[in-house]
Amino acid sequence: MEIFTLDPQQELTNDLLREFIDKHRKRIPRYKRLENMYKGKHKILRGKEKEYGKPDNRLVVNFAKYIVDTLNGYFIGNPVKTIHPDKDTSDRMRMIAKRNSQNDNNAELSKMCSIYGHAYEFLYQDEDANTRVTYMDPQQAFVIYDNTIAQEPLYGVRVMNNEDGEVYGTIYSRYDEVDFVTNNNREIVVDDTTRKEHYFGDVPIIEYLENEERQSAFENVETLINAYNKALSEKANDVDYFADAYLSILGVELDEDTIKNIRDHRIINLKDGDVNKIVVEFLDKPNADTTQENLINRLEQLIFQISMVANISDENFGTSSGIALKYKLQPMENIALMKERKFNAGMIRRFKMMFNIPTNFRVDRESYLDIDYVFTRNIPNNILEEAETAEKLAG
């Protein structure tokens, strides 16, 4: 996905702001599609209805939610630990984290990154001069970077719409913030009367990435998920078809009472006509059960293989131990390591701005570089196996 860039020497004019907002608006359909996938509102539910009388099941197997929740449970199910060598600083960091429910913020940021490919974190000072942190949906914000090789953030823009659909919001630079509105001529203009200074020393909207391409965790398997839903729904349609199969009776004419009697009592007793010429049978549709099962199984294998998220519901997964389990988790660990590096970069920028506020910490502003970030994977431990290994290594 293309990032927004601007020459650092160039002013963000009203016309340029309009261009960036229009570009951001073009991203919204993709965000909505990915959000719907996660929430279980898949493509099959919006498909064309079948002809009257034909089975029309619309089954959704929400692999998108499974992939996102499993990956993030593994990656950040155990809260991130932030460690600073100075005790007073460490205590103050802990207090700020509690005030902001930071463990929950981190979890939501990570989940949004996996759904949309990226997400935003917003820092602000509340009425009591406390530094607050919250997460923001990428549908509501974007960041403009400079066009140098460093690609440092120049502006963070929060975008909203009023009841009439008119755009308004706030622009955050490295030093101040200012509101923008839609005027009576439907033009987006910056309201300089609202400009005020902030003291973070950087753009207080931080972008967190799932990966450098800003791809969702399930975007590469979206078509496979849609195909799986379609195949399973068609299989359910076949089951309904066979349950409602037509009974063919050839060689004798039945009146309405006889037909009702056969349907109600499930008994066929025909006395009129030439018995040797009467044919009673169900009209059967060709059976493609084996083909359907093979397709469904293949699609399921490919979904987990391409998304690189482990199928922990697999009956063989729980019986694996030691090196076998590590091999099964290796693809997901590779994704988690990439997320960790991206997440770490965002957290460094977060604490850099927190340390710029004099009331937060009593140490040097550059002391944020002394923080260690510890990510612990959320995996079950085999205590018996570990104890046996320790016993063998004793001495």
N, C-alpha and C positions, 0 to 999 in steps of 0.2 A: 504494500500500500504506500502510495506517495506521501512523503512528509511535506509540511508547509515550511518554506524557507523564505528569507528576506535578507537583503543586503543590510548589514548592521549600520551603515551610514545613511540608510534610507528611512525616511519618516513614515510611520503607519498612518496614512491619510484615510479619509472617509471612503474613497474609492477602493483603495487597497483592502480595507477592512471588509467592504462589501464582497470583494472577490474571494477573500478567504472564507467568509461565511457561506457563500454560494458553493464553494468547494466542499466545505464541511457538510452542507445540506445533501450533497450528492452521495455522501457516505451513509446517510441514514437508512436507505433501503437495505443495505448490507447488514447494518447493525440490527435492524428489525428482523431480518431473515434469520440471523444467528440467534437472536434472543428467542424467537419463536421455536427454533429447533430445540433449544435448551428447555423451554417450557412445555414441550410436547405438542406444539401446534405445527405439525409437519405438513409437508406439501400434499400428502394424500388426502388430508381432510378438506382441502380446497379444490379437489379434482372434480371433473365433470361427472354428474350423476349418471348411473346406468339406466337402461330402459326400464319402464314400469314392469314389475313382476320378476325381474332378475335380482338375485342376491347382490347386495352392495355393501359389503363389510369394509370399514375403514379402520384397520388396526394400526396402532402406533407403538413400536418398541423403541423406547427413548434411550438409544445408545448415546446420544449427545450428552444428556445429563449424566449418564453412567460414566462416560469418559472424563468429563469435567470434575465430577465429585470424587471419583476414584483417584485421579491424578493429584488433585489438591489435598485430599485426605492424606495421601502419601507424602506430598511435598511439605505441607504446612499444618498438618493435623496436630503435630507438636509445635507449640508456639516458638517463634524465633527468639533466641536469647541475645540481648545486647549487653556487652560487658565492657566496663570502663575501669582502668586501674585505680582511679581516684574514688574513694568511698563516698564522699559527699556528692560528687558528680553522678555516681552510680545511683545513689538514693534519689536524687532529683530526677534522673531519667526514669526511674521506676514510678515516681509520683506522676509525672507527665503521662506515662503510658497508662496508668490506672485511670486518670482523669479522662483520657480519650478512648478508653476501651480498645487499646491499640491492638491487642491480639485479634479481636473481632474485625477491626479495620484491615489488618494484614490479610486475614482469611478472605474477606470480601474483595479486596484488591486482587488477590491471586485468582479468585474465581472469575471476576470480570475479565481479567487478562486472558483466561482460558476460553471464555465465551466469545469475546470481541477481538482478541489479539493484542489488546492494550487497554489500559485504564488510567485514571488520573487520581491524584491525591491533592487535597487542598489544605493549605495552612492559613490560619487567621488568628487574630487576637480577639478574645471575647471582651465583654464589658468589664470584667474583673482583671483585665490585662494578663489573662492566662493564654498560653499558646494552645490552640485547638487544632486537631487534625481530623479530616473526614475523607471519605472516598467519593469519587464522582464518576458517573456513567459517561462513556465517551460520546454518547449522543448529546451531552450537555456542554461539552468543552473541547477545546483543541489547543495545541501549543505551536507557536511559530518559532522556528530555529533560525540562527544566522546561517548564511550560505558558505561559511568558511569550512575548512576541513574539521574543525573542532565541533561544529554544529551545536553550539551552546544556545540554550533557550533565550529568546528575546522578549516574547510576550506569551502570556497565557490568557485565553479568552473563554469566558463563561457565557454560553448562549442560551437564551430562554425565549418563549413565545407567550404573548398575552392571549386573552380570550378571543381577540380579533385576528389572531395569527401573526401579529406584528412582532418583529424581532427586537429584543433588547437584551442587555447584559452588562458585563464588566470586563475591562481590559486590565491585566496585571503586568506591569513591567518589572524590572529589577529594583526599581526605586519607589514607584507609586502605583496607584490604581485609579481608574476613571470609568464612569458609566457611559454607555452609548444607547441610543433610542432610535426608533423609527419616527420621522417627523410627518407632518401632514401631507408632504409630497411623496410619501413612501420611500424616502431616502434614509439610509442609516447614517447618523451623525454622532460624533463624540460630544458629550456634554462636559466642557472643560470646567464648568462651575462645580462639578462633583469631584474633581481631582483632589486626591489626598495622599500623603506620603505613608509608606510602610517601612519597617525596619528589618526585614528579613535579609536584605542584601542580595536577593536572587528572586527569580520568578516563583511565586508561592503556589503555582500549579505544577505538579511533578508528574511526568508520564512514566508509567511502569509498562514494560513490554513482556509479552509472552515469548517472543523471539524477534530477531531483527527484521523479519518480513511482516511482523504484526499479523500473523495468521492465527486463527482460532485453533484450539486443540483438536476440534473435530471437523474443521473445514475441509481437510483432505479426504474425509470419508463421508461427506455429506451425500454424495450421489449413491454411495453404497447403502447408507441408511435408508434413503428413499426407495431404493430397489428392494431392500429387505422388507420394508413395510408393504410394498406392492405385492411381493411374492407371498407373504404370509396372509394378506387380505384375500388374494385370489384363492389360496388354499381353503380359507374359511368359507369363501363363496362356494367352492366345490362341495364342502361338507353340507352346506345349506341346500345345495342343488340335489344331492343324493337323499337328503332327509325329505325333500318335497318332490321326489321323482314321480312322474306321471305313470299311472297304471293303464296299460293298453289291453283292451278286451276286444278281440276281433272275431267275427262270425256270429254274433248275437246282438240284438238291440236291447238295451236296458232302459227302463223308465226311471224317473227321478226318485221314486221310493226305493227301488232296488239299489241304485247308486248310493243313496243315503244309508241304506242298511249295510252295504259292504263297507262304507267308510266308518260307520259307527261301531260295528261289531268285529271288524277285521276278518270277516269270513266271506269266502266266495263260493256260492253254491248255485250253479247254472243248470237249469233243467230243460229250457227250450232250445230248439235248434239241433243241428247235427253236432254231437259232442266231438266227433273226430275232426271237425273243421274249426272248432273254437280255440282261439289262442289267447292265453292270459299271461302277460309278462310286463315287467317294468321297462320303461324306456331309459336306457343307460347312456350316459355321456362317456366318451373315451376317458380312461383313467390315466392321469399323469402324476400320480402320487410320488413315485420314485424320483422322477425328474425334479419335481418341486422340492422334495426333501434335500436332494443333492445341491440345488441352487441355494436354498436357505442356509444349509450348513456351510457352503463355500463363502457366501456373503458374510456370515458371522465371523468366520476365521479371518477373512480379509479386513473386516472392520477393526478387529483388535490388532492385527498384524500391521496395518498401515498407520493406525493412530498411535501405535507403540505403547498402548496402555494395557496392562495385564488384565486378563479376565480372571479375577479372583473368585468368581462364582463357579468356575470350572471345578468339577469334582476331583480332577487330578492335581489341582493347584495346592489344595490343603495337605495332600499327602507328601508333597515335596519337602525336602529338608537340605540344609547345608548348601553345597555348591550348586545343586540343581535348582534350588529356589532363587539363588543369586542370578543364575543365567536367565530365569524366567522374568526376573525384575529388571534385568540390565537395560532393555530398551526404555522402560519408564524412568529408570535412574538417569539415563542420558538426558531425557527431557527435563527432569527435575534439576539436574546440574546446570542446564542452560537457563532455566527459570531462576535458579538461585543467583547466578551471576547478574542477570538483569535486575532482579529484586534488590540485590545488594547495592547496585548503583543508585537505585531510587532511594534507598534508606540512607545512604551516605549524603545525598542532597537534602533529605529531610532533616537530618541532624545538623548539617552545616547551617541551615537557616535557623534552627532552634538555638544553636550556640551563638548566633548573631544578636539574639535578644538578650540584653544585659541582665534582665530580671530572672532569666531561666537558670543560668549557671555562673559560678564565681571563678571559673578557670579561663584560660586564654581561649579565644575564639577558634583557634586552629586545633584545639584539643579534641574536636570531633573526629580527627584522624586517628585517635588512639582507641576508638571503639572497635571491638571485635563482634562480628555477627555470626552466631552459631545456629545452623540449621540442622535439625535432627529428624531423620526420616521416621515416618510413622509405620513401622513394621512389627509384626508379632515376634517375640523372642522365644526360642526353644530352650527353656531353663535347664531341662534335663540334659540336652546335648551340650550346652555350655559348661554344665557342672562336670560332665564326663570328660570333656576336653581339658578343663582345668586340672582335673585329677591326673590325667595322663601327663600333663606338662609339669606337675608339681616337682620341685627340686631341680 
